[in-house]
Amino acid sequence: MLTGRGADIIIIDDPLKADEARSDPRREAVNTWYDNTLRSRLNSLNRGAIIIVMQRLHADDLVAHVQEREKWDVLSLAALAEQDETYEFSTPYGKRTVGRKEGEALHPECMSAAELLAQ
């Protein structure tokens, strides 16, 4: 929920529950909320940032909605690596590199590759 002042960075975390993703009215409500409420809370459309963290649940979910209207940088991480991956990024302590091999789980402490394959 957004109330009060605006922000320079807004993070949206899972705007839809898995069971809501099949509901046209619920998806439309989230997309309308984004268009009419959330975007207006950025202090600057040119310098601000909106980050959406979510599992893709439907072809017309919020990520699809915003990509139809604006240019977005998308970072998509599969639960199981589809190929060897290496990511390098800067931190306040210097550059850091992380990676995983094809078939490795994204978060093996939460769900192992074997558990993911069994689903």
C-alpha positions as CSV (number, residue, x, y, z in Angstrom):
1,M,0.0,0.0,0.0
2,L,1.3,3.5,-0.8
3,T,0.3,6.4,1.3
4,G,1.7,9.8,2.1
5,R,4.7,11.1,0.3
6,G,6.3,10.1,-3.0
7,A,9.4,8.1,-3.5
8,D,12.6,7.9,-5.6
9,I,12.5,4.1,-5.7
10,I,9.4,2.0,-5.4
11,I,9.6,-1.8,-5.0
12,I,6.5,-3.9,-5.9
13,D,6.7,-7.4,-4.4
14,D,4.3,-10.0,-5.7
15,P,1.3,-7.8,-6.6
16,L,-0.8,-10.9,-7.3
17,K,-1.2,-14.1,-5.4
18,A,-1.0,-17.2,-7.5
19,D,-4.7,-18.0,-7.2
20,E,-5.6,-14.4,-8.2
21,A,-3.6,-14.6,-11.5
22,R,-6.4,-16.4,-13.3
23,S,-8.9,-13.7,-12.4
24,D,-9.3,-11.1,-15.2
25,P,-10.9,-8.5,-12.8
26,R,-8.0,-9.0,-10.2
27,R,-5.3,-8.6,-12.9
28,E,-7.0,-5.6,-14.3
29,A,-7.3,-4.0,-10.8
30,V,-3.5,-4.4,-10.3
31,N,-2.7,-3.0,-13.7
32,T,-5.1,0.0,-13.1
33,W,-3.6,0.6,-9.7
34,Y,-0.1,0.7,-11.2
35,D,-1.3,3.2,-14.0
36,N,-3.4,5.4,-11.8
37,T,-1.8,5.3,-8.4
38,L,1.6,3.9,-8.2
39,R,3.3,5.8,-11.1
40,S,2.1,9.1,-9.7
41,R,4.0,8.4,-6.4
42,L,7.4,8.6,-8.1
43,N,9.1,11.9,-7.2
44,S,10.6,12.1,-10.7
45,L,9.5,10.0,-13.7
46,N,13.0,10.7,-15.3
47,R,15.2,9.9,-12.3
48,G,13.0,7.6,-10.2
49,A,12.8,3.8,-10.4
50,I,10.1,1.2,-10.1
51,I,11.2,-2.4,-9.4
52,I,8.8,-5.3,-9.8
53,V,9.7,-8.5,-8.1
54,M,7.4,-11.3,-9.0
55,Q,6.8,-14.8,-10.3
56,R,5.3,-14.7,-13.8
57,L,1.8,-16.2,-13.4
58,H,-0.1,-15.1,-16.5
59,A,0.5,-13.7,-20.0
60,D,-1.3,-10.5,-19.0
61,D,0.2,-9.9,-15.5
62,L,1.7,-6.6,-14.3
63,V,5.1,-7.3,-16.0
64,A,3.4,-7.8,-19.4
65,H,1.2,-4.8,-18.8
66,V,4.2,-2.4,-18.1
67,Q,6.3,-3.8,-20.9
68,E,3.5,-3.1,-23.4
69,R,3.6,0.6,-22.4
70,E,7.2,1.4,-21.4
71,K,10.8,0.2,-22.0
72,W,11.8,-2.0,-19.0
73,D,15.0,-3.8,-18.1
74,V,14.0,-7.3,-17.2
75,L,16.1,-9.7,-15.1
76,S,14.5,-13.1,-15.3
77,L,15.9,-15.9,-13.2
78,A,14.6,-19.4,-13.8
79,A,14.1,-21.7,-10.8
80,L,16.5,-24.1,-12.5
81,A,19.4,-22.6,-14.5
82,E,18.7,-23.3,-18.2
83,Q,22.4,-22.8,-19.0
84,D,25.6,-21.7,-17.2
85,E,25.1,-18.2,-15.8
86,T,27.5,-15.6,-14.5
87,Y,26.5,-12.2,-13.1
88,E,28.9,-9.4,-12.2
89,F,27.8,-6.4,-10.2
90,S,29.2,-3.6,-8.2
91,T,28.8,-3.2,-4.5
92,P,30.1,-0.6,-2.0
93,Y,32.8,-3.2,-1.3
94,G,33.9,-3.7,-4.9
95,K,32.8,-6.0,-7.8
96,R,31.2,-9.3,-7.0
97,T,30.5,-12.2,-9.3
98,V,27.9,-14.9,-8.7
99,G,26.9,-17.8,-10.9
100,R,25.4,-21.2,-11.2
101,K,25.7,-24.1,-13.6
102,E,23.0,-25.5,-15.9
103,G,20.4,-27.4,-13.9
104,E,21.3,-25.8,-10.5
105,A,18.5,-24.5,-8.4
106,L,18.1,-20.7,-7.9
107,H,17.8,-21.1,-4.1
108,P,18.7,-24.7,-3.2
109,E,18.3,-24.1,0.6
110,C,14.7,-23.4,-0.1
111,M,14.0,-26.0,-2.8
112,S,16.6,-28.3,-4.3
113,A,16.9,-29.1,-8.0
114,A,15.5,-32.6,-7.3
115,E,12.5,-31.1,-5.6
116,L,11.9,-28.7,-8.5
117,L,12.2,-31.5,-11.0
118,A,9.7,-33.6,-9.1
119,Q,7.0,-30.9,-9.4
